[in-house]
Amino acid sequence: MQIPESYNPVARDIAQALIAGFDKHYRLFRECNRSAKTLFEAADWPGIQQAVSKRIQFYDDRVSETVMRLHKEFHADKQSDEIWQQAKLYFIALLANHKQPELAETFFNSVFTRILHRDYFNNDFIFIRPAISTEYIESDPPSYRSYYPSPKNFRHTITNIIHDFNWQIPFTDLRRDLRLILKRADEYLRQQWPKPEANYQIQVLATPFYRNKAAYIFGKVINGSNIYPFAIPVLNDAKAGLSLDIILLEPWQIGMLFSFSRAYFLADMEVPSGYIRFLTGMLPGKTKAELYTMLGLQKQGKNTFYRDFMQHLQHSNDEFMIAPGIRGLVMLVFTLPSYPYVFKLIKDVFGVSKEVDRKTVIAKYQLVKKHDRVGRLADTLEFSNVAFPKHRFTEELLQELRTLAPSMLEEFADQVIIKHLYIERRMKPLNLYLMNCDKTEKTRIIKDYGQAIKELASANIFPGDMLFKNFGVTRYGRVIFYDYDEIEYMTDCHFRHIPIAPNPEMEMSGEVWYPVARNDVFPEEFASFLLGDPEIRKVFMEYHADLLQANFWQQRQQRISDGYIEDFYPYPEEERFIHRYPQYFA
């Protein structure tokens, strides 16, 4: 791209400062991701968790650094509109051979919007629309490797795939694991596997994806027009070595690995758009926004989500409305029926029973963002100064916003601006779900509700308010927690038994006869507000009666204090090789 000689050199220097800020960010991002291989090989599970958590802050830190530099060196907020427009054109020119142009454009937007007023938030100044195509960016080495097996050397090909990841510790029994991979694939594909065609091949992403205690191999078998995706989790037993835990072949099961309720992956990517393109070919039900987010590129995920959302608004005409369910005491929640998300903002005044403030609620949401969500906490996209078309809001919703969150609202003739907003995947509130399901499903969902609480406890999370209205049910039927204003670390809680009353009169009085400090929790009390329905009580007591005892919580606390990190499998445990084929592990 040729820049006219008449353009101001200040604009060029601003553009170069912006690209330098982004390049520093992505260099540190990749260094963090590369460390995952060493941490995995060392079975350093706290190290993996810390890497995922600290990486989240990288982006905002580099944006802040760049904003400060632009203010200090160029008095950025005093520059003319013409300078900023020229800076954008210079910036585009610098992206001509860049490996991450879409991420750099988002970084430009993040810096710019911290400097100038939203009146400038249009395509003349920022990247409302992408300027650089990511379709044919080359990576060295390529983003994926291709293998061309024949029926006679299929096992040998799979062996090469595994060895090409070059893990520095041995497998416990790779011959056994490969045999089970082929056995399970044959069972699954026997009825639908056509004769191999001329372009029969296996493509595998060159980088494993690390999260928690596993490394994930993602690939697809291509046979003519047929594509069969697969994922193989690799586990590391620090004493016995590596093992292939399962092969996932159902697209929905592979998609679950990228669930919004899971922690982000660590994956070293020179050209992230190549990885996204590969994954969308495997998982057409996942949006690019979701995939960018799950690869730790949450700002790009936000940017892509917002573009998709704006596109949806242009092709729909339904109205934003108050979300169904019991209205919360802290968050005001609304939704657009045609779009599978809810929009949440913090009210100005909370219910009388709430002892938190806005700053605390924001901190709770940030806690969840950085914590291992173990498949039971909904991730959120956080936005500032979001403009909505006013005519798409119901009058009831506008009145709620004016009454309950006026400080978060700016109204204009044709727009509503919400200053701070969280966006989450829409789920069916658990209390409504239980009202409309049969006995068999109610049993299954209450079992999963109790299991969700136990898994959160093992991950050092106490939900605080465990009412059914604070949980949702996903499209896959999993119970997820999504109300965070009372969430606490398990290790910050004091789980106690209710002391015996000194006399019958005090026990019958309804008043507590024992001192209660902040963060004291009495699990015996849970039954009184959770188990009013006899059917629910019966199921809960059969499977999760231990949740009503302080001993359960104290034991989980002790395991956390001892540094033990639980195993959480984002796929059916009964499908793991060790359970599906126990005869091979005798």
C-alpha positions, -999 to +999 in steps of 0.1 A: +000+000+000+015+033-011+013+062+014+012+097-001+044+117+006+022+146+019+011+125+049+023+138+083+052+119+098+035+121+132+008+098+118+035+074+107+052+074+141+019+068+159+012+038+136+047+024+143+042+028+181+009+010+178+023-019+159+053-021+183+028-023+212+009-051+196+040-071+186+053-069+222+019-082+234+019-111+209+055-120+216+047-124+253+015-142+245+034-168+225+061-172+251+035-180+277+018-205+254+051-222+245+058-227+282+028-250+284+047-279+268+074-278+295+048-274+323+028-304+309+059-326+307+068-317+343+032-324+354+032-288+369-005-284+370-005-253+392+019-238+366-006-245+338-034-228+358-012-198+366-001-194+330-037-193+318-047-168+345-018-144+341-020-144+303-055-128+305-039-096+318-013-094+291-035-076+266-048-048+289-012-042+302+001-037+267-028-015+257-022+007+288+015+009+280+008+020+244-018+045+255+007+061+279+034+062+252+011+079+227+001+105+253+037+111+264+054+112+230+026+125+207+000+142+229-024+117+213-057+133+225-046+166+210-040+153+175-063+163+147-088+140+130-067+141+099-036+128+118-056+098+132-071+090+098-036+090+083-023+069+112-049+042+104-037+041+068-001+039+079-011+011+102-028-008+074+004-005+053+024-020+082+000-051+082+007-060+046+029-090+055+019-094+092+011-128+106-017-116+130-033-087+112-068-092+126-054-092+161-034-061+154-065-043+141-083-051+173-053-038+193-055-006+173-092-002+182-085-009+219-059+018+221-078+043+201-110+040+220-092+047+253-079+080+238-108+095+219-146+099+224-170+073+210-181+099+184-150+087+166-159+050+167-165+046+130-146+031+102-128+063+093-109+060+125-110+024+138-115-010+122-153-015+123-146-037+092-114-057+088-090-041+063-066-071+058-077-105+046-065-135+067-075-162+042-041-171+027-015-161+053+013-186+053+028-200+085+063-215+089+060-242+099+024-247+085-005-246+110-013-282+103+005-313+091-009-337+065-005-375+065-014-399+037-020-433+052-029-465+034-050-493+049-017-513+055+002-485+073-026-468+092-012-477+126+022-465+115+007-432+104-010-427+138+023-435+155+040-408+134+013-383+143+019-389+180+057-388+177+057-356+157+046-337+188+080-345+203+071-348+239+102-355+260+087-381+283+078-417+273+043-432+270+033-458+295+021-482+267+017-465+233+011-498+215-019-504+237-032-469+233-028-470+195-047-503+194-076-487+213-076-456+191-080-479+160-105-501+178-127-472+189-125-455+154-135-487+137-165-492+160-176-456+153-169-455+116-177-490+105-212-481+092-203-448+076-167-452+063-166-454+025-137-468+005-107-445+006-105-421-023-076-405-041-072-376-017-076-396+015-055-379+042-053-370+078-047-334+088-036-325+123-030-292+139+008-288+144+004-275+180-012-294+208-037-274+230-029-275+267-054-271+295-055-284+331-039-318+331-042-326+294-027-319+260-052-321+231-045-333+196-070-319+170-074-333+135-097-345+108-098-374+084-106-362+048-119-388+024-133-372-007-161-349+003-164-366+037-147-350+068-144-368+101-131-347+129-113-361+159-097-351+192-073-371+213-066-360+249-031-369+261-026-373+299+006-373+319+008-395+349+039-381+366+049-416+377+039-437+348+042-415+318+019-403+289-012-420+277-039-415+251-070-412+272-098-414+246-105-405+210-135-382+205-152-386+172-187-370+177-186-333+166-207-323+196-183-340+220-153-322+204-173-290+205-177-295+243-140-290+247-145-255+235-174-248+258-179-213+273-177-229+307-142-241+303-108-224+308-090-211+278-064-233+260-027-226+258-015-231+222+014-216+204+002-201+170+022-180+146-009-175+124-040-178+146-064-173+117-050-205+102-060-224+134-094-208+135-100-218+098-090-254+106-112-256+136-143-241+119-138-268+093-140-294+121-167-277+141-191-257+119-214-252+149-188-230+166-185-194+157-151-177+151-158-155+181-161-186+203-130-202+189-108-171+192-120-167+228-112-203+237-077-199+223-070-172+248-076-144+223-106-131+241-103-095+228-104-108+192-133-130+203-151-099+216-144-079+184-157-108+162-187-113+184-197-076+182-194-077+144-216-108+143-241-091+166-243-060+146-249-081+115-276-100+133-294-067+143-295-057+106-312-090+098-337-092+126-366-071+139-375-086+174-371-065+205-348-066+235-368-076+265-363-085+302-349-120+304-374-147+317-370-160+352-368-145+387-352-111+386-320-108+404-312-084+433-278-073+418-279-078+380-304-065+355-307-090+327-322-087+293-321-106+261-330-106+224-351-137+217-336-143+182-300-142+196-287-169+220-271-145+246-282-125+276-270-090+285-263-082+321-255-050+339-250-041+375-278-022+391-273+010+409-292-002+440-291-038+452-317-057+471-317-052+509-303-087+515-271-080+495-240-067+512-218-061+481-211-030+460-204-025+423-166-028+428-170-061+445-193-075+418-168-065+391-141-082+411-161-114+413-166-115+375-129-110+371-122-138+395-142-161+373-125-149+342-091-159+356-101-191+374-104-226+361-141-228+353-140-267+352-170-267+329-194-253+355-190-215+353-202-194+324-176-172+307-186-136+300-177-110+275-172-076+291-180-044+271-180-007+277-202+020+261-223-004+239-247+014+216-281-003+209-309+009+186-335+024+209-365+014+189-356-023+195-361-019+233-394-027+248-408+001+270-408-022+300-370-028+296-364+009+291-383+017+323-363-010+342-330+006+330-341+041+339-353+030+374-327+004+384-295+014+366-297+051+355-259+056+360-252+029+334-276+045+309-274+072+283-304+079+261-305+096+228-333+100+202-323+068+183-297+051+206-294+036+241-258+036+254-250+011+282-217+021+299-208-013+313-222-047+302-216-084+305-227-108+278-232-145+284-246-175+265-283-178+272-293-209+292-326-221+306-327-211+343-326-242+364-357-233+385-378-230+352-362-261+338-372-282+368-408-269+365-411-283+330-394-316+329-406-351+337-395-372+366-366-390+348-351-357+336-356-341+370-336-369+385-308-365+360-306-328+363-306-327+402-278-353+401-259-330+378-267-299+399-251-316+429-222-327+408-217-292+396-214-279+431-189-306+440-168-299+410-168-262+418-158-270+454-129-291+442-118-262+420-117-239+451-151-222+443-180-218+467-210-205+448-224-187+478-260-185+467-270-220+455-306-213+447-317-230+415-324-196+399-286-189+399-279-220+377-287-226+341-290-256+318-271-256+286-283-270+253-263-302+261-281-306+294-253-296+317-259-275+348-238-243+349-235-216+376-239-180+363-246-156+392-213-145+407-221-117+432-217-140+462-190-163+449-160-170+472-129-191+472-135-222+492-103-215+512-118-181+523-149-198+538-154-212+573-177-242+571-193-250+605-217-274+621-247-257+637-240-259+675-266-277+697-291-253+712-286-248+749-323-254+755-354-263+735-369-228+737-339-213+718-340-240+692-377-233+685-374-195+686-362-191+650-333-169+662-297-180+660-282-189+693-246-189+681-222-162+668-219-159+630-189-143+614-184-131+579-178-161+555-192-186+581-212-212+562-236-237+577-243-265+551-271-280+572-291-248+563-290-255+526-319-280+528-343-254+540-341-233+509-332-259+483-353-290+491-389-279+494-400-301+465-404-337+478-392-352+445-361-330+444-354-337+481-355-375+475-331-374+446-307-349+463-306-369+495-299-401+476-269-387+456-257-355+474-267-357+510-230-351+519-234-315+506-254-308+537-226-317+561-197-294+570-173-324+569-176-326+531-166-290+526-139-292+552-124-322+535-124-304+501-108-274+517-080-296+531-073-312+496-070-277+481-047-266+509-026-297+503-021-285+468-041-313+451-056-305+418-086-327+408-091-344+375-119-329+354-127-345+321-146-325+296-159-356+280-179-386+293-158-405+318-174-438+309-160-434+274-124-432+286-103-461+274-096-472+310-134-476+316-145-486+281-119-513+277-108-523+312-094-556+300-065-538+284-055-521+317-056-552+340 
